[in-house]
Amino acid sequence: MRHPRLLTTWIVCAAATTFAATRADAGPTFVIDFKTASAAETTAITGDKVGAFDAAAFGFTTDAARGALIDSVMTALRSAFYDIPTVGMDGRSPIADGKMLDVDFIAGTIGQAPSNGATEYYFVQVGSAVSGPNTGGGTLGVAGLNAVRRASGAVGGWGVGSVVASIFTDAIQNIGGLTPSNALKSGDLAYSTNAIVGTVAHEIGHTLSLEHEKAAGAITPSGVAPMLGTGAIDLPNQARISPREFSYTSYKSNGNEQHQIAQLVGALGLRDRDQPAVPEPAALAQAATALALAAGALLTRRRVAA
């Protein structure tokens, strides 16, 4: 595992829809680009290049199945950040009741502004490794430490629109030592979602100041494996196909204690839990259609009554 130091540190990781205006105080938006075969290969700030996301290698062989996997990963990614218990649910939590982390996630395309209208956004590229200083050797992903936020909440050193993390799905699909052995080849939605989102959330965590942690001794809300665990320390591969969570308390490899959920609060800040993120166009279209249908039905009833 290499941590070359340039302008930032690269962290390499191995083996309710409603209308809303853009919030003036919105936190960062992460645009997750699941690369298509027809899209150009893209390069992250770490110098790593990524090509197409091969869902068929995971057993999702149709366009519909690929879309279902991507939707599942995005849902799980939002849950990892949004569904951290509040203090009223778990007294260990640093998140006040009625609050949640101030961050948004959408699927999109590198080079295109996100569809939610955010003005501060960063890209994460998801696909097969092509080349770069951190590809190969079982590396599952790489990200710039503090690239988006520092623990204090200060904005990272990379500008809006930077590709701040890479997820190498070919390496994820080839993780070994799993039970069942074909867990990431058989089209199993739960296994594949857990393996992919665990790496995506892990790498995004690095861009928000989080560092690696020991799985042993980590305290998470539900007692599952910690999100910033790594095979380079003690995270078993089997844990990668199960749900993982950010930790309340854990220890770095050097034994220093850290509090990762509290660190996320410091890095991102909080927003009201019932304050909606900006809806994506598809959601707006669905809402508009529902309103149009309701209006049509009301007009019909009025005509009948007349």
C-alpha positions as CSV (number, residue, x, y, z in Angstrom):
1,M,0.0,0.0,0.0
2,R,1.5,3.3,-1.1
3,H,0.8,6.8,0.1
4,P,2.8,9.0,-2.2
5,R,2.6,12.7,-1.2
6,L,2.1,15.3,-3.9
7,L,-0.5,18.1,-3.4
8,T,-2.6,15.6,-1.4
9,T,-2.2,12.1,-0.1
10,W,-3.6,9.1,-2.1
11,I,-5.3,6.5,0.0
12,V,-5.1,3.2,-1.8
13,C,-7.5,0.4,-0.7
14,A,-6.7,-3.3,-1.4
15,A,-7.9,-6.9,-1.8
16,A,-38.8,11.1,-0.2
17,T,-38.9,12.8,-3.4
18,T,-40.3,16.4,-3.3
19,F,-39.9,19.7,-4.9
20,A,-37.2,21.9,-3.5
21,A,-35.0,24.8,-4.5
22,T,-31.3,24.5,-4.4
23,R,-30.2,25.0,-0.8
24,A,-27.8,28.0,-0.5
25,D,-25.9,26.1,2.3
26,A,-25.8,22.8,0.5
27,G,-22.9,20.5,1.2
28,P,-20.9,18.8,-1.6
29,T,-22.5,16.5,-4.1
30,F,-20.7,13.4,-5.2
31,V,-21.4,12.4,-8.8
32,I,-20.9,8.6,-9.3
33,D,-20.0,7.8,-12.9
34,F,-20.6,4.1,-13.6
35,K,-18.6,4.1,-16.9
36,T,-20.2,2.8,-20.0
37,A,-18.4,1.0,-22.8
38,S,-19.0,3.9,-25.2
39,A,-17.7,6.6,-22.8
40,A,-14.2,7.9,-22.9
41,E,-11.7,6.6,-20.3
42,T,-11.2,9.2,-17.5
43,T,-8.3,9.9,-15.2
44,A,-8.6,10.8,-11.5
45,I,-6.4,13.3,-9.5
46,T,-4.3,10.3,-8.5
47,G,-3.4,9.6,-12.1
48,D,-5.4,6.4,-12.3
49,K,-7.4,5.8,-15.5
50,V,-10.7,3.9,-15.5
51,G,-12.8,2.3,-18.3
52,A,-16.1,0.6,-18.6
53,F,-18.0,-0.8,-15.6
54,D,-18.5,-4.4,-16.6
55,A,-21.7,-5.4,-14.7
56,A,-21.9,-8.6,-16.8
57,A,-18.8,-9.9,-14.9
58,F,-20.8,-9.8,-11.7
59,G,-23.6,-11.8,-13.5
60,F,-25.8,-8.8,-14.5
61,T,-25.9,-9.5,-18.2
62,T,-28.8,-7.3,-19.4
63,D,-29.2,-3.5,-19.5
64,A,-32.1,-3.8,-17.1
65,A,-30.0,-5.9,-14.7
66,R,-27.1,-3.5,-14.9
67,G,-29.4,-0.6,-14.1
68,A,-30.9,-2.5,-11.2
69,L,-27.4,-3.0,-9.8
70,I,-26.5,0.7,-10.2
71,D,-29.7,1.7,-8.5
72,S,-29.0,-0.7,-5.6
73,V,-25.5,0.7,-5.1
74,M,-26.7,4.3,-5.1
75,T,-29.5,3.5,-2.6
76,A,-27.0,1.7,-0.3
77,L,-24.5,4.6,-0.7
78,R,-27.1,7.2,0.4
79,S,-28.1,4.9,3.3
80,A,-24.5,4.6,4.5
81,F,-24.3,8.4,5.0
82,Y,-28.0,9.3,5.6
83,D,-29.1,6.5,7.9
84,I,-26.5,6.9,10.7
85,P,-28.6,6.9,13.9
86,T,-29.2,10.2,15.7
87,V,-28.6,10.6,19.4
88,G,-32.2,9.8,20.3
89,M,-31.9,6.5,18.5
90,D,-28.4,5.7,19.8
91,G,-26.9,7.6,22.7
92,R,-23.4,7.1,21.2
93,S,-24.2,9.1,18.1
94,P,-22.9,12.7,17.7
95,I,-25.8,13.5,15.3
96,A,-28.6,15.5,16.8
97,D,-32.2,14.3,16.4
98,G,-33.8,15.6,13.2
99,K,-30.4,16.1,11.6
100,M,-28.3,14.2,8.9
101,L,-25.0,14.7,7.2
102,D,-25.0,17.5,4.7
103,V,-24.0,15.7,1.5
104,D,-25.7,14.5,-1.7
105,F,-25.1,11.6,-4.1
106,I,-26.3,11.2,-7.7
107,A,-25.4,9.0,-10.6
108,G,-24.0,11.1,-13.5
109,T,-21.2,11.5,-16.1
110,I,-17.7,12.9,-15.6
111,G,-17.5,16.3,-17.2
112,Q,-21.2,17.1,-16.9
113,A,-22.6,19.3,-14.1
114,P,-24.8,17.2,-11.9
115,S,-28.5,17.1,-12.6
116,N,-29.4,18.3,-9.1
117,G,-28.2,21.8,-9.8
118,A,-25.4,21.6,-7.2
119,T,-22.5,24.1,-7.7
120,E,-20.0,22.2,-5.5
121,Y,-19.6,18.7,-6.9
122,Y,-16.9,16.1,-7.4
123,F,-16.7,12.9,-9.4
124,V,-16.1,9.3,-8.5
125,Q,-15.2,7.0,-11.4
126,V,-16.4,3.4,-11.2
127,G,-15.2,0.9,-13.7
128,S,-12.4,-1.4,-14.8
129,A,-8.8,-0.3,-14.1
130,V,-7.0,0.8,-17.3
131,S,-3.7,2.2,-16.0
132,G,-2.1,4.4,-13.3
133,P,0.2,4.3,-10.4
134,N,-2.3,2.6,-8.0
135,T,-3.9,0.0,-10.3
136,G,-3.2,-3.7,-10.0
137,G,-2.0,-5.8,-7.2
138,G,-5.5,-6.3,-5.7
139,T,-6.1,-2.6,-5.3
140,L,-9.9,-2.1,-5.1
141,G,-9.9,1.7,-5.1
142,V,-8.0,4.9,-4.5
143,A,-8.8,8.4,-3.4
144,G,-7.2,11.7,-2.4
145,L,-7.2,12.1,1.4
146,N,-8.9,15.4,2.3
147,A,-9.6,16.1,-1.4
148,V,-13.1,17.3,-0.7
149,R,-13.2,18.2,3.0
150,R,-10.8,18.3,5.9
151,A,-11.9,17.1,9.4
152,S,-12.4,20.8,10.3
153,G,-14.9,21.3,7.5
154,A,-12.4,23.3,5.4
155,V,-12.7,22.6,1.7
156,G,-10.1,20.4,0.2
157,G,-7.4,21.5,-2.2
158,W,-9.0,20.2,-5.4
159,G,-11.5,22.3,-7.4
160,V,-15.1,21.7,-8.3
161,G,-15.4,19.0,-10.9
162,S,-12.3,17.1,-9.9
163,V,-12.4,13.3,-10.2
164,V,-11.4,12.6,-6.6
165,A,-11.7,8.8,-6.4
166,S,-11.5,5.6,-8.5
167,I,-13.3,2.3,-7.9
168,F,-11.7,-0.6,-9.8
169,T,-14.7,-3.0,-10.2
170,D,-12.6,-5.6,-12.1
171,A,-10.6,-6.0,-8.9
172,I,-13.7,-6.1,-6.7
173,Q,-15.3,-8.8,-8.9
174,N,-12.2,-10.9,-8.5
175,I,-12.0,-10.8,-4.7
176,G,-11.0,-14.3,-3.5
177,G,-11.7,-16.4,-0.5
178,L,-15.4,-15.9,-0.4
179,T,-18.3,-18.1,0.7
180,P,-20.0,-18.8,-1.6
181,S,-17.1,-18.7,-4.0
182,N,-19.2,-17.3,-6.9
183,A,-20.7,-14.5,-4.7
184,L,-19.5,-11.8,-7.1
185,K,-20.1,-13.7,-10.3
186,S,-23.6,-15.1,-10.0
187,G,-25.8,-12.0,-10.3
188,D,-26.5,-11.8,-6.6
189,L,-27.7,-8.3,-6.0
190,A,-27.0,-8.2,-2.2
191,Y,-23.4,-9.5,-2.5
192,S,-22.5,-7.3,-5.4
193,T,-24.1,-4.2,-3.9
194,N,-22.3,-4.7,-0.6
195,A,-18.9,-5.3,-2.3
196,I,-19.2,-2.2,-4.6
197,V,-20.8,0.2,-2.2
198,G,-18.4,-0.7,0.5
199,T,-15.5,0.4,-1.7
200,V,-17.3,3.5,-3.0
201,A,-18.3,4.7,0.5
202,H,-14.8,3.8,1.8
203,E,-13.1,6.0,-0.9
204,I,-15.5,8.9,-0.4
205,G,-14.7,8.7,3.3
206,H,-11.1,9.3,2.5
207,T,-11.9,12.4,0.5
208,L,-13.7,13.6,3.6
209,S,-10.7,13.1,5.9
210,L,-11.2,9.6,7.1
211,E,-8.3,7.2,7.4
212,H,-8.0,3.4,7.6
213,E,-9.0,1.6,10.8
214,K,-8.7,-1.8,12.4
215,A,-11.7,-4.0,12.1
216,A,-10.8,-5.5,15.5
217,G,-12.2,-3.2,18.3
218,A,-14.2,-1.0,15.9
219,I,-17.6,0.1,17.3
220,T,-20.2,0.6,14.6
221,P,-24.0,1.4,15.1
222,S,-25.1,-2.2,14.3
223,G,-21.9,-4.0,15.2
224,V,-21.0,-4.8,11.6
225,A,-17.5,-4.4,10.0
226,P,-16.3,-0.8,9.8
227,M,-16.4,1.1,6.5
228,L,-12.8,2.2,6.6
229,G,-11.5,-1.3,7.4
230,T,-8.9,-2.6,4.9
231,G,-7.4,-5.9,4.0
232,A,-4.0,-4.2,4.5
233,I,-4.8,-4.3,8.2
234,D,-7.3,-6.9,9.3
235,L,-10.5,-6.7,7.3
236,P,-11.4,-10.2,5.9
237,N,-12.6,-10.4,2.4
238,Q,-15.8,-12.1,3.5
239,A,-16.8,-8.9,5.3
240,R,-16.7,-7.1,1.9
241,I,-19.9,-8.9,0.7
242,S,-21.8,-8.0,3.9
243,P,-23.1,-4.6,5.0
244,R,-20.5,-2.2,6.6
245,E,-20.9,1.0,8.5
246,F,-19.0,4.1,9.5
247,S,-17.7,3.7,13.1
248,Y,-18.2,5.6,16.3
249,T,-14.8,4.6,17.6
250,S,-12.0,2.6,16.1
251,Y,-8.2,2.4,16.0
252,K,-5.6,3.2,13.3
253,S,-2.9,0.6,12.6
254,N,-0.6,2.6,14.9
255,G,-3.1,2.2,17.8
256,N,-4.4,5.8,17.8
257,E,-8.1,6.1,18.5
258,Q,-10.4,7.8,16.0
259,H,-14.1,8.7,15.9
260,Q,-15.1,8.5,12.3
261,I,-18.8,9.5,12.4
262,A,-18.0,12.5,14.5
263,Q,-15.2,13.3,12.0
264,L,-17.8,13.2,9.2
265,V,-20.0,15.6,11.1
266,G,-17.0,18.0,11.4
267,A,-16.1,17.6,7.8
268,L,-19.6,18.0,6.3
269,G,-21.8,19.6,8.9
270,L,-25.5,18.7,9.3
271,R,-28.8,19.6,7.7
272,D,-32.4,19.0,8.7
273,R,-33.4,15.5,8.1
274,D,-36.7,16.5,6.6
275,Q,-34.9,19.1,4.3
276,P,-35.0,17.4,0.9
277,A,-32.0,17.3,-1.4
278,V,-32.6,18.8,-4.9
279,P,-34.7,16.2,-6.8
280,E,-33.2,14.8,-10.0
281,P,-35.0,15.5,-13.3
282,A,-36.5,12.0,-13.4
283,A,-38.0,12.6,-10.0
284,L,-39.3,16.0,-11.1
285,A,-40.9,14.4,-14.1
286,Q,-42.5,11.7,-12.1
287,A,-43.9,14.4,-9.7
288,A,-45.1,16.5,-12.5
289,T,-46.8,13.6,-14.1
290,A,-48.5,12.7,-10.8
291,L,-49.7,16.3,-10.5
292,A,-51.0,16.3,-14.1
293,L,-52.9,13.1,-13.5
294,A,-54.4,14.4,-10.3
295,A,-55.4,17.7,-12.0
296,G,-56.9,15.7,-14.9
297,A,-58.9,13.5,-12.5
298,L,-60.1,16.6,-10.6
299,L,-61.1,18.3,-13.8
300,T,-63.0,15.1,-14.9
301,R,-64.8,15.0,-11.6
302,R,-65.8,18.6,-11.9
303,R,-67.1,18.0,-15.5
304,V,-69.1,15.0,-14.4
305,A,-70.5,16.9,-11.4
306,A,-71.4,19.7,-13.8
